[in-house]
Amino acid sequence: MGSSRIARHKLILGLAGAGAVVVVTAVAGPASASQRQGSLPGSTPRWLSHARDLGATPSAGRISFGVLLGMRDEAGAAATLRAISDPGSASYGQWLSNSAFDSRYAPARADVAAVRGWLRSQGFGVTKTLPSGMYVEASGSVAQVEKTFATRLHNFSYQGTTVRANASALTLPASTPAAVSRVITGVVGIDQGSELKQPADTEPGPPPGARYGVPPCSAYYGQKTARDQPVAYGKHEPYTVCGYVPQQYQSAYGKTGLLRSGVTGRGVTVAITDAYAAPTIYQDAQRYNQVHQQPLFTPGQFSQITPPADGFDLVNECGAQGWYGEETLDVEAVHAMAPGAKIVYVGGSDCSSGLDDAWATTIDNHVADVITNSWTDGIDDIKLLGGAYVAFYQQFSLEAALTGITVNFSSGDSGDHTAGGTDLAAKTAEFPADLPYVTGVGGSSVLIGGRGQWLGEYGWQSDYSTLTNGAWAPAPPGNYSSGGGGGTSQLFTQPFYQVGRVPANISKYYGHKAMRAVPDIAMPGDPNTGFEVGETQVFPDGTYWAQYRIGGTSLSSPLLAGVVAVADQLSHRSLGFINPLYYLLLGTGALHDIVAPTSPVAQVRTDYVNFLDNTEGTFFRLQTVDVQSSTLHDTPGYDDETGVGTPNGPAFFSGTLIRSGH
């Protein structure tokens, strides 16, 4: 995708007003009079100085892009959201219908028609208009784009990928009617990498095989002690789990009794957005359900919305096969936590603008009550993201919140990006998880006992030492590896639901203005306390279904989506924009208040040398759990490692009932 977005991450590891506002004037509200006849603010990719110019893009090439139209009365929309999402308000839960949203806040139909007509007058084909009218997609030649927007398109080598982008600001022709220029917020896609599309791309087959969570490993936390390995912190540490299975997560988070009583997420629809579509997903998920004695999908319970077989793009650049594992994890995790919910998988045509479109379309068509998104841009820098791109996500996430859709985003798998505090200048939260109208989901390390009981939980921030010549090296805790994303946004001011809840040392990390903090809440993400999934893969001895342990906040987000689906059914309503409710539960028994361990917690991880089989042997690493070496810390109350905490079993569900007015 554009700028750094071409490297959008799938997060999977074997591994004070009514709402916050963008802290960039370029994307706030309609363009000024001078801008209506000139440049679109923030349209020059700021990453060009970090890229190598490969020369002009052939003028006959085709490009697809989208025009973002601004909302009417966005401030009023944010005020409405504050009223209907506050559990203490008389209008709580009175979410808008799509038609009510369109009539009050979407662009006027005449404005949408004017933009469509103007695009056609410039020689572009209008390929799609989302129902709200906030986004109009068009396509044309490189030469047409260069002429209309008075720029030159070049190919660039950036972060190891060839991308195409405009080499200067985009400007509207002086003849552009005021009725058009006054409603255009920005243009999305010209600098996103969609230029790499080739016609009639088809997806590759199943991915190459890999195995994680290999023996020796434990069936539950602490089952096997690594007595054949060196001691650490004065004792022999346990082997990591081979991978938790559905019943263990269900039990640890208080779902077992609800599921037995028929509260399974029935009547609730969960959408999963990712790129591409695993060709064996339905068979893989049903096989997984059989193996783990989970309810099979009934007819119509699982469905997919994907491009046609020849409609995929950027297959090599995005690593399409890697996204199959993401979809597999998401589907199996949601079903594990909400086996009665309907699941709709929405696959983007690529990991760039195709995924943007799939996400926005899911919201604009109200495909589901809950949407889980296990991907991130990995940055929080307006100069690299682009103002129009941020505005795109802000507008559609606000629509989702107003219309009662819960939207989860994984917070990232790189902690605060400081490599365990060794590079403080690199500190960043990750977009889109820091949008004020979505739930940023962080990661935890959960310890589940032999009877499915919750034994303890910590933030996911891991250091590793490797067994070398009979000793752990470097000496424990070792080197920083990975962890759930978190920190302070540089894009959005503090939303109303965090006021008085988030400590000033977090919200004002960058200065005197209080800003949005992430994550909001956490679920298991540590791959060493991760989930066992089943997927068809290609191994040296054939192509077949096999299981492996996996984690990342890619796991955290769909697990939480399943929890919310069950809570929705229990509440007999969509909990919709749920963040204010989470913060109302802060400090109550409904949540585990996650704090750092008072003494080191460690475990031994086993891996095949080739991560495939034992032909080359195994190696061992010592994980130290929830290290506090970065700027993220687990402390009592809200913290920027696990947010408000994690759901505390049955108390969480009773808490949501009571606090939501039931």
C-alpha positions as CSV (number, residue, x, y, z in Angstrom):
1,M,0.0,0.0,0.0
2,G,1.0,3.6,-0.2
3,S,4.2,4.8,1.5
4,S,4.9,2.4,4.3
5,R,1.5,0.9,3.9
6,I,2.6,-1.4,1.1
7,A,4.2,-3.3,4.0
8,R,1.0,-3.4,6.0
9,H,1.4,-6.1,8.6
10,K,-0.8,-9.1,9.3
11,L,-0.3,-9.5,13.0
12,I,0.4,-13.1,13.4
13,L,3.3,-14.7,15.2
14,G,4.6,-18.1,15.6
15,L,5.0,-15.4,16.6
16,A,-11.9,16.0,25.4
17,G,-14.8,16.7,23.0
18,A,-17.4,14.3,21.9
19,G,-14.7,12.4,20.1
20,A,-11.0,12.7,19.3
21,V,-9.9,14.7,16.3
22,V,-7.0,14.3,13.9
23,V,-4.2,16.6,14.9
24,V,-3.6,17.7,11.3
25,T,-5.5,20.6,9.8
26,A,-5.1,19.2,6.4
27,V,-7.7,16.6,6.9
28,A,-10.1,18.5,9.2
29,G,-13.2,19.6,7.3
30,P,-13.8,21.0,3.8
31,A,-11.0,22.6,1.8
32,S,-10.6,26.4,1.9
33,A,-11.5,28.5,-1.1
34,S,-7.9,28.6,-2.4
35,Q,-7.5,24.9,-2.0
36,R,-10.7,24.3,-4.0
37,Q,-8.8,25.5,-7.1
38,G,-5.4,24.2,-6.2
39,S,-3.6,21.5,-4.2
40,L,-5.1,18.9,-2.0
41,P,-3.4,19.4,1.4
42,G,-1.1,16.6,2.5
43,S,-1.2,14.9,-0.8
44,T,2.6,14.8,-1.4
45,P,4.0,11.5,0.0
46,R,6.5,12.5,2.6
47,W,8.4,9.2,2.4
48,L,9.9,10.1,-1.0
49,S,13.1,11.3,0.6
50,H,13.6,7.8,2.0
51,A,13.0,6.1,-1.4
52,R,14.9,5.6,-4.6
53,D,13.4,7.0,-7.7
54,L,13.2,4.3,-10.4
55,G,11.9,6.7,-13.1
56,A,8.6,7.6,-14.7
57,T,5.7,5.2,-14.7
58,P,4.6,4.2,-18.2
59,S,1.8,6.5,-19.2
60,A,-0.4,3.8,-20.6
61,G,-0.6,1.9,-17.3
62,R,-3.9,1.7,-15.4
63,I,-4.5,2.9,-11.9
64,S,-7.4,2.7,-9.6
65,F,-8.0,5.3,-6.9
66,G,-10.7,6.6,-4.7
67,V,-12.1,10.1,-3.9
68,L,-13.1,10.6,-0.3
69,L,-16.0,13.0,0.3
70,G,-16.3,14.7,3.6
71,M,-19.1,14.0,6.1
72,R,-21.7,16.7,6.8
73,D,-21.5,18.0,10.4
74,E,-18.8,15.6,11.6
75,A,-18.7,17.5,14.9
76,G,-22.4,16.9,15.3
77,A,-21.8,13.2,14.5
78,A,-19.2,12.9,17.2
79,A,-21.5,14.6,19.7
80,T,-24.3,12.2,18.9
81,L,-21.9,9.3,19.3
82,R,-20.9,10.5,22.8
83,A,-24.6,10.5,23.8
84,I,-25.6,7.2,22.5
85,S,-22.5,5.3,23.6
86,D,-22.4,6.6,27.2
87,P,-24.0,3.9,29.4
88,G,-25.1,6.6,31.7
89,S,-27.1,8.4,29.0
90,A,-30.8,8.1,28.5
91,S,-30.1,7.6,24.8
92,Y,-27.5,4.8,25.3
93,G,-27.6,2.1,22.7
94,Q,-29.9,4.0,20.3
95,W,-27.6,3.4,17.4
96,L,-28.5,5.0,14.1
97,S,-29.7,3.0,11.1
98,N,-27.7,3.2,8.0
99,S,-30.4,5.3,6.4
100,A,-30.5,7.7,9.4
101,F,-26.7,8.0,9.2
102,D,-26.9,8.8,5.5
103,S,-29.6,11.4,5.9
104,R,-27.8,13.2,8.7
105,Y,-24.1,12.9,8.1
106,A,-23.2,11.4,4.8
107,P,-22.5,13.6,1.8
108,A,-25.6,14.9,0.0
109,R,-26.7,12.8,-2.9
110,A,-26.3,15.8,-5.2
111,D,-22.7,16.2,-4.1
112,V,-22.0,12.6,-4.8
113,A,-23.5,12.9,-8.2
114,A,-21.4,16.0,-8.9
115,V,-18.2,14.2,-8.0
116,R,-19.1,11.2,-10.1
117,G,-19.9,13.4,-13.1
118,W,-16.7,15.4,-12.7
119,L,-14.6,12.2,-12.7
120,R,-16.3,11.0,-15.9
121,S,-15.7,14.5,-17.4
122,Q,-12.0,13.9,-16.8
123,G,-12.1,10.7,-18.7
124,F,-12.1,8.3,-15.7
125,G,-14.4,5.3,-15.3
126,V,-16.4,5.3,-12.1
127,T,-16.2,1.7,-10.9
128,K,-17.9,1.8,-7.5
129,T,-19.6,4.2,-5.1
130,L,-20.2,3.0,-1.5
131,P,-23.8,3.3,-0.3
132,S,-23.1,6.3,2.0
133,G,-21.5,8.2,-0.9
134,M,-18.4,8.9,1.2
135,Y,-16.1,7.1,-1.2
136,V,-16.2,7.0,-5.0
137,E,-13.8,4.7,-6.8
138,A,-12.5,5.4,-10.2
139,S,-9.9,4.2,-12.7
140,G,-8.0,5.5,-15.6
141,S,-4.6,5.6,-17.3
142,V,-1.5,7.0,-15.7
143,A,-1.6,9.8,-18.3
144,Q,-5.1,10.7,-17.2
145,V,-4.2,10.9,-13.6
146,E,-1.1,13.0,-14.3
147,K,-3.2,15.4,-16.4
148,T,-6.1,15.7,-14.0
149,F,-4.1,16.2,-10.9
150,A,-1.1,18.0,-12.4
151,T,1.5,15.6,-11.2
152,R,4.0,13.0,-12.4
153,L,3.8,9.4,-11.3
154,H,7.1,7.6,-10.7
155,N,8.1,4.1,-9.5
156,F,10.1,4.1,-6.3
157,S,12.0,1.5,-4.4
158,Y,10.8,1.8,-0.8
159,Q,11.3,-0.6,2.1
160,G,12.3,-3.4,-0.3
161,T,9.2,-3.0,-2.5
162,T,8.6,-1.2,-5.8
163,V,5.7,1.2,-5.4
164,R,4.3,3.9,-7.6
165,A,3.3,7.3,-6.3
166,N,2.8,10.9,-7.3
167,A,6.1,12.8,-7.1
168,S,4.4,16.1,-6.2
169,A,1.2,17.4,-4.6
170,L,-2.1,16.6,-6.3
171,T,-4.0,19.6,-7.5
172,L,-7.5,20.0,-8.9
173,P,-7.9,21.9,-12.2
174,A,-8.9,25.5,-11.8
175,S,-12.0,24.7,-13.8
176,T,-13.2,22.2,-11.1
177,P,-16.7,23.2,-10.1
178,A,-17.0,24.5,-6.5
179,A,-19.7,21.9,-5.9
180,V,-17.0,19.3,-6.4
181,S,-13.9,20.8,-4.8
182,R,-15.7,21.8,-1.6
183,V,-16.7,18.2,-0.8
184,I,-13.5,16.4,-1.7
185,T,-11.5,15.6,1.5
186,G,-8.8,13.8,-0.4
187,V,-7.7,11.2,-2.9
188,V,-6.7,7.7,-1.7
189,G,-4.8,5.2,-3.7
190,I,-2.6,7.1,-6.2
191,D,0.4,6.7,-3.9
192,Q,-0.6,3.4,-2.3
193,G,1.0,0.7,-4.3
194,S,-2.2,-0.3,-6.2
195,E,-0.1,0.5,-9.3
196,L,1.5,-2.9,-8.9
197,K,-1.7,-4.6,-9.9
198,Q,-1.7,-6.9,-12.8
199,P,-4.8,-8.0,-14.6
200,A,-6.3,-11.4,-13.8
201,D,-4.0,-12.3,-10.8
202,T,-5.0,-15.5,-9.2
203,E,-4.2,-16.7,-5.8
204,P,-1.5,-19.3,-5.1
205,G,-2.4,-22.7,-3.5
206,P,-1.9,-23.6,0.2
207,P,1.1,-22.1,2.0
208,P,4.4,-23.9,2.8
209,G,4.2,-25.8,6.0
210,A,5.6,-24.8,9.4
211,R,5.3,-26.2,12.9
212,Y,5.3,-24.3,16.2
213,G,4.5,-25.6,19.6
214,V,6.6,-28.8,19.2
215,P,7.6,-31.2,21.9
216,P,8.7,-31.1,24.6
217,C,5.8,-28.8,25.4
218,S,3.0,-28.8,27.9
219,A,-0.8,-29.5,27.6
220,Y,-1.4,-26.7,30.2
221,Y,0.7,-24.2,32.0
222,G,3.2,-25.8,34.3
223,Q,2.5,-29.4,33.3
224,K,6.1,-30.2,32.3
225,T,9.1,-28.8,34.0
226,A,12.2,-28.4,31.8
227,R,14.5,-30.4,34.2
228,D,16.7,-31.3,31.3
229,Q,17.5,-27.6,30.7
230,P,19.6,-25.2,32.7
231,V,18.0,-23.4,35.6
232,A,16.9,-19.7,35.3
233,Y,16.2,-17.4,38.1
234,G,17.2,-20.1,40.6
235,K,14.9,-22.9,39.4
236,H,13.9,-25.1,36.4
237,E,11.3,-23.4,34.4
238,P,8.2,-25.0,32.8
239,Y,8.0,-25.9,29.1
240,T,5.6,-23.6,27.1
241,V,2.2,-25.0,26.2
242,C,1.9,-26.8,22.9
243,G,-1.0,-24.5,22.1
244,Y,-4.2,-23.8,24.0
245,V,-7.3,-25.3,22.5
246,P,-10.9,-23.8,22.5
247,Q,-12.0,-25.4,25.7
248,Q,-9.1,-23.9,27.6
249,Y,-9.8,-20.3,26.5
250,Q,-13.5,-20.8,27.0
251,S,-13.0,-21.9,30.6
252,A,-10.4,-19.4,31.5
253,Y,-12.5,-16.5,30.3
254,G,-15.8,-17.6,31.8
255,K,-17.5,-18.9,28.7
256,T,-18.1,-22.6,29.5
257,G,-21.3,-22.2,31.5
258,L,-22.8,-19.6,29.1
259,L,-22.1,-21.9,26.1
260,R,-23.7,-24.8,27.8
261,S,-26.8,-22.7,28.5
262,G,-27.1,-21.7,24.8
263,V,-25.5,-18.3,25.0
264,T,-23.1,-18.9,22.2
265,G,-23.3,-15.7,20.2
266,R,-26.4,-16.9,18.4
267,G,-28.1,-14.1,16.4
268,V,-24.9,-12.1,16.2
269,T,-22.7,-11.7,13.1
270,V,-18.9,-11.3,13.2
271,A,-17.1,-10.1,10.2
272,I,-13.4,-10.7,9.6
273,T,-11.4,-8.5,7.2
274,D,-8.1,-9.6,5.8
275,A,-6.5,-9.8,2.4
276,Y,-7.0,-12.7,-0.1
277,A,-8.9,-15.8,0.7
278,A,-7.6,-19.2,1.9
279,P,-8.8,-21.8,-0.7
280,T,-9.3,-24.5,2.0
281,I,-10.7,-22.4,4.8
282,Y,-14.1,-24.0,5.2
283,Q,-12.8,-27.6,5.1
284,D,-9.9,-26.6,7.5
285,A,-12.3,-24.9,10.0
286,Q,-14.7,-27.9,10.0
287,R,-11.9,-30.3,10.4
288,Y,-10.6,-28.2,13.4
289,N,-14.1,-28.2,14.9
290,Q,-14.3,-32.0,14.6
291,V,-10.8,-32.6,16.1
292,H,-11.6,-30.3,19.1
293,Q,-15.2,-31.3,19.6
294,Q,-16.6,-27.9,18.8
295,P,-19.9,-27.3,17.0
296,L,-19.6,-27.7,13.3
297,F,-20.7,-24.7,11.2
298,T,-24.3,-25.1,10.2
299,P,-25.4,-24.3,6.7
300,G,-25.2,-20.6,6.2
301,Q,-23.3,-19.9,9.4
302,F,-20.0,-19.3,7.6
303,S,-19.8,-17.2,4.4
304,Q,-17.3,-15.2,2.4
305,I,-17.3,-12.0,0.4
306,T,-14.3,-12.1,-1.8
307,P,-13.2,-10.9,-5.3
308,P,-13.6,-13.4,-8.2
309,A,-10.9,-15.9,-8.8
310,D,-9.0,-13.6,-11.1
311,G,-9.6,-10.5,-9.1
312,F,-6.6,-10.5,-6.8
313,D,-3.6,-8.2,-7.0
314,L,-0.1,-7.7,-5.4
315,V,0.0,-11.4,-4.8
316,N,3.8,-11.5,-4.6
317,E,4.3,-8.1,-2.9
318,C,1.8,-8.9,-0.2
319,G,2.7,-12.5,0.4
320,A,-0.8,-13.9,-0.3
321,Q,-0.1,-17.3,1.2
322,G,0.8,-15.7,4.5
323,W,-2.6,-14.1,4.7
324,Y,-4.2,-17.6,4.5
325,G,-2.9,-18.4,8.0
326,E,-4.3,-15.1,9.2
327,E,-7.7,-15.9,8.0
328,T,-7.5,-19.4,9.4
329,L,-6.5,-18.1,12.9
330,D,-9.3,-15.4,12.8
331,V,-12.1,-17.8,11.8
332,E,-11.1,-20.6,14.2
333,A,-10.6,-18.1,17.1
334,V,-13.9,-16.4,16.7
335,H,-15.8,-19.7,16.4
336,A,-14.0,-21.0,19.5
337,M,-15.2,-18.1,21.6
338,A,-18.7,-17.7,19.9
339,P,-19.6,-21.0,18.3
340,G,-23.2,-19.9,17.6
341,A,-22.3,-16.6,15.9
342,K,-22.4,-16.2,12.1
343,I,-19.0,-15.5,10.6
344,V,-18.6,-13.5,7.4
345,Y,-15.1,-13.4,6.0
346,V,-14.5,-10.3,3.8
347,G,-11.3,-10.6,1.8
348,G,-9.6,-7.7,0.1
349,S,-8.1,-8.0,-3.4
350,D,-4.7,-7.1,-1.9
351,C,-3.1,-5.9,1.3
352,S,-3.2,-2.3,0.1
353,S,-6.2,-0.3,-1.2
354,G,-8.1,-3.5,-1.8
355,L,-8.1,-4.2,2.0
356,D,-9.1,-0.6,2.7
357,D,-12.0,-1.0,0.4
358,A,-13.1,-4.3,1.9
359,W,-13.0,-2.8,5.4
360,A,-15.0,0.3,4.5
361,T,-17.5,-1.7,2.4
362,T,-18.1,-4.0,5.4
363,I,-19.1,-1.0,7.5
364,D,-21.0,0.9,4.8
365,N,-23.1,-2.2,4.1
366,H,-23.5,-3.1,7.8
367,V,-22.4,-6.6,7.1
368,A,-21.9,-7.5,10.8
369,D,-22.4,-6.4,14.4
370,V,-18.7,-7.0,15.2
371,I,-15.8,-6.5,12.9
372,T,-12.3,-7.9,13.8
373,N,-9.2,-6.7,11.9
374,S,-5.9,-8.3,12.6
375,W,-3.6,-6.0,10.7
376,T,-1.9,-2.7,11.1
377,D,0.1,0.0,9.3
378,G,2.8,-0.3,11.8
379,I,3.2,3.4,12.2
380,D,1.4,6.5,13.5
381,D,3.0,9.2,11.4
382,I,0.7,11.5,9.4
383,K,3.6,12.3,7.0
384,L,3.9,8.7,6.1
385,L,0.3,7.7,6.3
386,G,-1.1,10.7,4.4
387,G,-3.9,13.0,5.5
388,A,-6.5,11.6,3.1
389,Y,-5.8,8.0,4.2
390,V,-6.2,8.9,7.9
391,A,-9.4,10.8,7.1
392,F,-10.8,7.8,5.2
393,Y,-10.4,5.5,8.3
394,Q,-11.6,8.2,10.7
395,Q,-14.9,8.8,8.7
396,F,-15.8,5.1,8.2
397,S,-14.9,4.2,11.8
398,L,-17.2,7.0,13.0
399,E,-19.9,5.6,10.8
400,A,-19.4,2.2,12.3
401,A,-19.6,3.5,15.9
402,L,-22.8,5.6,15.2
403,T,-24.5,2.6,13.5
404,G,-23.8,0.2,16.4
405,I,-20.9,-1.8,15.0
406,T,-18.1,-2.9,17.3
407,V,-14.7,-2.6,15.5
408,N,-11.6,-4.3,16.9
409,F,-8.1,-3.6,15.6
410,S,-5.0,-5.4,16.7
411,S,-2.6,-3.0,18.4
412,G,0.6,-4.5,16.9
413,D,3.3,-7.0,17.8
414,S,6.3,-4.8,18.3
415,G,5.6,-3.3,21.6
416,D,6.4,0.4,21.5
417,H,8.9,-0.1,18.7
418,T,11.9,0.9,20.9
419,A,13.3,-2.7,20.8
420,G,12.9,-3.0,24.6
421,G,13.9,0.6,25.4
422,T,17.1,0.6,23.3
423,D,15.8,3.0,20.7
424,L,13.5,5.6,22.4
425,A,13.4,7.8,19.3
426,A,11.5,5.0,17.5
427,K,8.6,5.0,20.0
428,T,5.2,4.8,18.3
429,A,1.7,3.5,18.6
430,E,0.2,1.9,15.5
431,F,-2.6,3.0,13.2
432,P,-5.5,2.1,12.7
433,A,-5.7,0.8,16.3
434,D,-5.4,4.3,17.7
435,L,-8.5,5.6,15.9
436,P,-10.8,7.0,18.6
437,Y,-13.8,5.1,17.3
438,V,-12.3,1.6,17.3
439,T,-11.1,-0.7,20.1
440,G,-7.4,-1.2,20.1
441,V,-6.8,-4.7,21.3
442,G,-3.5,-5.4,23.1
443,G,-1.8,-8.8,23.9
444,S,-1.4,-10.7,27.1
445,S,0.4,-13.8,28.4
446,V,-2.1,-16.1,30.1
447,L,-1.5,-19.0,32.4
448,I,-4.2,-21.7,32.2
449,G,-4.1,-24.7,34.6
450,G,-4.9,-28.3,34.2
451,R,-8.7,-27.8,35.0
452,G,-9.0,-24.9,32.6
453,Q,-8.7,-22.4,35.4
454,W,-7.2,-18.9,35.0
455,L,-4.0,-19.0,37.0
456,G,-2.6,-15.6,36.2
457,E,-2.0,-13.2,33.3
458,Y,0.6,-10.6,32.4
459,G,1.3,-8.2,29.6
460,W,2.9,-9.6,26.5
461,Q,6.4,-8.2,26.3
462,S,9.0,-10.9,25.8
463,D,12.8,-11.3,26.1
464,Y,14.6,-14.4,24.9
465,S,17.8,-16.2,25.8
466,T,19.0,-19.1,23.6
467,L,20.5,-22.3,24.9
468,T,24.1,-22.1,23.8
469,N,26.9,-24.4,25.0
470,G,24.8,-25.5,27.9
471,A,23.9,-22.1,29.2
472,W,21.2,-19.4,28.5
473,A,22.7,-16.7,26.4
474,P,22.6,-13.7,26.7
475,A,22.0,-14.2,30.5
476,P,18.3,-13.9,31.3
477,P,16.2,-12.0,30.6
478,G,18.1,-11.8,27.3
479,N,17.1,-9.7,24.3
480,Y,13.8,-8.1,23.5
481,S,11.8,-10.0,21.0
482,S,8.2,-8.8,20.6
483,G,5.1,-7.7,22.5
484,G,1.6,-6.2,22.2
485,G,1.5,-2.7,20.8
486,G,0.7,0.3,22.9
487,G,1.5,3.9,23.7
488,T,0.3,7.4,22.9
489,S,-1.2,8.5,19.6
490,Q,0.4,11.4,17.8
491,L,-2.7,11.7,15.6
492,F,-5.7,11.9,17.9
493,T,-6.6,13.9,21.0
494,Q,-7.9,12.2,24.0
495,P,-11.4,10.8,23.5
496,F,-14.1,11.5,26.0
497,Y,-14.1,8.0,27.4
498,Q,-10.5,8.2,28.4
499,V,-10.8,11.5,30.3
500,G,-10.0,10.9,33.9
501,R,-9.2,7.3,33.3
502,V,-5.8,7.4,31.6
503,P,-2.8,8.7,33.6
504,A,-1.4,12.0,32.5
505,N,2.1,10.4,32.1
506,I,0.6,8.3,29.3
507,S,-1.9,10.7,27.7
508,K,0.6,13.6,27.8
509,Y,3.7,11.7,26.9
510,Y,4.5,14.0,24.0
511,G,3.6,17.3,25.6
512,H,0.9,19.3,27.3
513,K,-2.1,18.1,25.2
514,A,-3.8,14.9,26.3
515,M,-3.8,12.4,23.4
516,R,-5.5,9.0,22.7
517,A,-3.8,6.1,24.4
518,V,-3.8,2.4,23.3
519,P,-4.6,-0.4,23.8
520,D,-8.1,-0.2,25.2
521,I,-8.3,-3.8,26.4
522,A,-6.2,-7.0,26.0
523,M,-6.6,-10.7,25.3
524,P,-4.0,-13.5,24.8
525,G,-1.4,-12.6,22.2
526,D,1.9,-14.1,23.4
527,P,2.6,-16.9,20.9
528,N,4.0,-19.0,23.8
529,T,0.6,-19.0,25.4
530,G,-1.0,-19.0,22.0
531,F,-3.7,-20.9,20.2
532,E,-3.5,-24.2,18.3
533,V,-4.9,-23.8,14.8
534,G,-5.4,-26.2,11.9
535,E,-4.6,-25.4,8.3
536,T,-3.9,-27.1,5.0
537,Q,-0.2,-26.6,4.2
538,V,2.4,-28.0,1.8
539,F,5.0,-30.2,3.5
540,P,7.9,-32.2,1.9
541,D,5.8,-35.3,2.2
542,G,2.6,-33.9,0.8
543,T,-0.2,-31.3,1.2
544,Y,-2.4,-31.9,4.2
545,W,-4.1,-30.4,7.2
546,A,-1.9,-30.0,10.3
547,Q,-1.9,-28.0,13.5
548,Y,0.5,-25.5,14.9
549,R,0.6,-22.9,17.8
550,I,0.3,-19.3,16.9
551,G,-0.2,-15.9,18.5
552,G,0.2,-12.2,18.1
553,T,-2.4,-9.5,18.6
554,S,-3.8,-11.2,15.5
555,L,-5.1,-13.7,18.0
556,S,-6.2,-11.1,20.6
557,S,-8.6,-9.3,18.3
558,P,-10.7,-12.3,17.1
559,L,-10.8,-13.8,20.6
560,L,-12.3,-10.5,21.9
561,A,-14.7,-10.4,19.0
562,G,-16.0,-13.8,20.1
563,V,-16.3,-12.5,23.7
564,V,-18.3,-9.4,22.5
565,A,-20.6,-11.6,20.3
566,V,-21.6,-13.6,23.4
567,A,-22.0,-10.4,25.4
568,D,-24.3,-9.1,22.6
569,Q,-26.5,-12.1,22.8
570,L,-26.6,-12.0,26.6
571,S,-27.5,-8.3,26.5
572,H,-30.2,-8.8,23.8
573,R,-28.7,-5.8,22.0
574,S,-25.6,-4.8,20.0
575,L,-23.1,-3.3,22.4
576,G,-21.9,-1.4,19.4
577,F,-19.2,1.2,20.2
578,I,-18.1,-0.5,23.4
579,N,-15.1,1.6,24.5
580,P,-17.1,3.8,27.0
581,L,-18.4,0.6,28.6
582,Y,-14.9,-0.9,28.9
583,Y,-13.7,2.2,30.7
584,L,-16.7,2.2,32.9
585,L,-15.7,-1.3,34.0
586,L,-12.2,-0.2,34.8
587,G,-11.3,-0.9,38.4
588,T,-14.3,-3.3,38.9
589,G,-14.3,-7.1,39.3
590,A,-15.4,-7.4,35.7
591,L,-11.8,-7.1,34.6
592,H,-8.5,-8.6,35.5
593,D,-6.3,-5.6,36.4
594,I,-3.0,-6.8,34.8
595,V,0.2,-5.8,36.6
596,A,3.8,-6.8,36.0
597,P,5.1,-9.8,37.9
598,T,6.9,-9.0,41.1
599,S,9.5,-11.7,40.4
600,P,10.6,-13.1,37.1
601,V,8.2,-15.4,35.2
602,A,9.9,-17.6,32.6
603,Q,9.3,-20.7,30.4
604,V,11.2,-22.8,27.9
605,R,10.2,-22.8,24.3
606,T,11.1,-25.7,21.9
607,D,11.5,-25.2,18.1
608,Y,12.7,-27.3,15.2
609,V,15.8,-25.8,13.7
610,N,14.1,-25.6,10.4
611,F,10.7,-24.9,11.9
612,L,9.3,-27.8,10.0
613,D,10.5,-31.2,11.3
614,N,13.1,-32.8,13.5
615,T,15.5,-33.7,10.7
616,E,17.9,-31.0,11.7
617,G,17.1,-31.2,15.4
618,T,15.7,-28.8,17.9
619,F,16.8,-25.7,19.8
620,F,15.6,-24.1,23.0
621,R,14.9,-20.6,24.1
622,L,14.1,-19.2,27.5
623,Q,11.3,-16.6,27.4
624,T,11.1,-14.1,30.2
625,V,7.5,-12.9,30.5
626,D,6.3,-9.3,30.6
627,V,9.7,-7.6,30.8
628,Q,9.4,-3.9,31.7
629,S,12.4,-2.6,29.7
630,S,10.4,-0.5,27.2
631,T,8.2,2.6,27.8
632,L,5.2,0.3,28.2
633,H,4.4,-0.8,31.7
634,D,1.8,-2.9,33.4
635,T,0.6,-0.9,36.4
636,P,-2.6,-0.9,38.5
637,G,-5.5,0.8,36.7
638,Y,-5.2,1.7,33.0
639,D,-1.8,1.1,31.5
640,D,-0.5,1.3,27.9
641,E,0.4,-2.4,27.8
642,T,-2.9,-4.0,28.5
643,G,-5.4,-1.1,28.6
644,V,-8.2,-1.6,31.2
645,G,-7.1,-5.3,31.6
646,T,-8.7,-8.5,30.4
647,P,-12.2,-10.0,30.8
648,N,-12.6,-11.6,34.2
649,G,-14.7,-14.6,33.5
650,P,-18.4,-14.6,34.4
651,A,-18.0,-11.2,36.2
652,F,-17.2,-9.6,32.9
653,F,-20.5,-10.7,31.3
654,S,-22.5,-9.8,34.4
655,G,-20.7,-6.5,34.5
656,T,-21.6,-5.7,30.9
657,L,-25.2,-6.5,31.6
658,I,-25.4,-4.3,34.7
659,R,-23.5,-1.4,33.3
660,S,-25.3,-1.5,30.0
661,G,-28.7,-1.1,31.8
662,H,-29.8,-4.7,31.9
